[in-house]
Amino acid sequence: MRSSLWVGLLWVLSLPLSATAVPSFDVIDGFLVFSLSDVTTPARDFVAIDVSVAPGAALDDVISWDLQVAWDPTYWQLSSIEGADTVDQNNLTGMIDDLFGDVGTDPAIGIGETLFRLLFTVTGDLGPLRTVLEIGDLAGTDPFFARPVLVADSDFDTAIPSPNARLVTPEPGTALLLAAGLLGLARPRARR
């Protein structure tokens, strides 16, 4: 009984992360807000990340933005961007120095509405605790990020998105502690 419980638990813990399920992240809020979901196409499954401006970010709406993006290329690969354009993109190191958008003659984008969407395919595993995505002013992170970072509203007020918004993989030790606790609860029952 106990050995089959051990085998079953170890099997569950060893399962690879499926790209069809939204990974579990610790979201560190800043100027921007993330909304994660699955997107399935006939050819592939993606993790979609919709990015919007956080309430209380001192902007009521947005007419343009110029941001910097960094992601962990050992964990996932950026497949496409919807609603924004890029300059100075490096897919091998996981960096975009100039992710920008301009609503043009369209109405401004309000708080809570999506500025843009990033589509990723998960290619690695959660592994150690680390940041897998960061958006905002990353000039202090790497010399690759040389361009100014600004978000402007319809009154032509501007803001620099700092602190940054980040997605962090959860601490893998948490799952192991939970599993150990469950085993501890199951063990006295097996003795009885």
N, C-alpha and C positions, 0 to 999 in steps of 0.2 A: 504494500500500500504506500509506504513512505517513498520507496524508490520510484514508483510510477509518478508520484506527486512531484518529486525532484526533477524527473525527466521531462514531465509536462511543463513545469515552470521554466526550466532552462530552455526548452524549445520555444516557448512564447517570447522569452527575453532575447533569443537569438534571431528572431524573425527580422528580415531587412525591412526598412521603411519603404512602403509602396508609394510610387509617384501619384497614384490615384487618390490618395488621402492627403488632406491638408496637414502638413507637419505641425506639431505642437511647439509654439514659440513663446518665449517671454518677450512681450512687446514693451519697449521703453518709449513712452510717449515724449514728444517734444513739440515742436512747432507743427509737425505733420502727424497725421493719423493713418494707420494701416487697417485695411479690411481684407482678410484672406479668404479665398474660396478655391474650389476645384473648377477647372475648365477642361472638359473632355471634347476633343475633336475626333473625326474619323481616323486621323493618323496618330494622335498622341494625347497624353494627359499632361496638364500643366497645373502649377500652383499660381493663381492669379492674385496679385496684390494691388488693390485700389488705394491710391494715395489722395488724401484730401487735407485741407487746412483745419487744424484743431480749433474748436471753439475757444474764444478768449485769446486768440493769437494776435490781437490788435488789428486785424483786417476783417472787414465785413464781407468782402468778396475779393475775387482775384481776376485780373485781366491779363497778367503775364507772370512768368516765373522762369528763373534760371538757377538750377540746382546742381549739386554734385552727388554722385551715387557710387557706393562701393559695395561689392558683395563677395562672398567667399566662393571662388570658382571650384574649390575641391568639394563643395557641398551641392551646388546647383549651377546651371547655365542659363543665362538670360536668352530667351527665345525671341521675344518681341516686346515692343513698347507701343501702347495705344494712347493717342492723345497728346503726344509730345515728340519732339525731334531731338537729335543729338549731334554733338561735335566732339571730337577727341575721345572716342570710345575705344577701350582696350578690353576685349573679351577674354584674353588670356589671363590677365591679372584681376579682372572683375572691377573695372572702373569706368565711369563716365564723368568727364570734367565739365560737361556743358549739356545738361538735360533741360530743354527749354520749351516753352509754349506761349502762345499769344492767341487770345480768343478772337482777335480781329474785330469784325462787326457784330459778332454774336454777343448775347448778354453776358455779363460777368458771371463767374462761377462762385456760388455762395458757399458759406460754411457748411461742411458736411457733404457737399457734392464732390464727385471725383474729379481731381485735376488730371490724372493720368493713371494708366494701368500697366504694370509690369507682369510679364508672363515668364515663369521659370520652369525648367524641367529639373527635377531632383535627380542628381547623378551619384551622390555620395551618401554617407550616413551622418547621423547627428553627432557622433564622436564626442570629443571633449567640449566643455562649455566654451562658446565663442560667439562673436557677432557674425551673423551671416548676411546682414543687409543693413546699410546705413545711408541715410539721405539727408542732405542739408548742406551746411558749410563745412567742408572737410579739408579746408586749406591747412589746418594744423596737423592733419593726419599724414599727408604725403605730398611731396613737392609736385607730383603729377597734377594736383588741383591748383591751378594758377588763376583761373577766371573768377571774376566777382560773382557773388551769389546774392540774388535779390528776388523778392516777390513783391509785386505791385498791385494795388487795388484800384477801383474805378475813380477814386479821388486822387490818384497818383501818389498816395502814401506808399512808402516802401518799408520792407522789413527784411532782416537777415534771419533765416531759420536756424536759430541757435537757442536752446540746445537741439541737437539733432534727434531725429526719430530713428530707433534701431530695432531690429529683430535679433534676438539672441537665442541660440539653442538651449533647451533646458539642461540643467545639471544632470548628467547621466547617473550620478550617485543616488539621486532621488528615487529613481525606478528600482535600483538595487536595494535601497533601504525599505521601500514598500514591499518588495518581494521577500526580503528577510523577515519582515514583520508578519506577513501572511504565513510564511513557513513556521514561524514561532507559534502562531495561533493554531495551526493545524497539527503541530507536533504533540501537544498534550492530549489531544483527542485520540491520536493514534495509539498512545500508551494505554488509554483506558480501554 
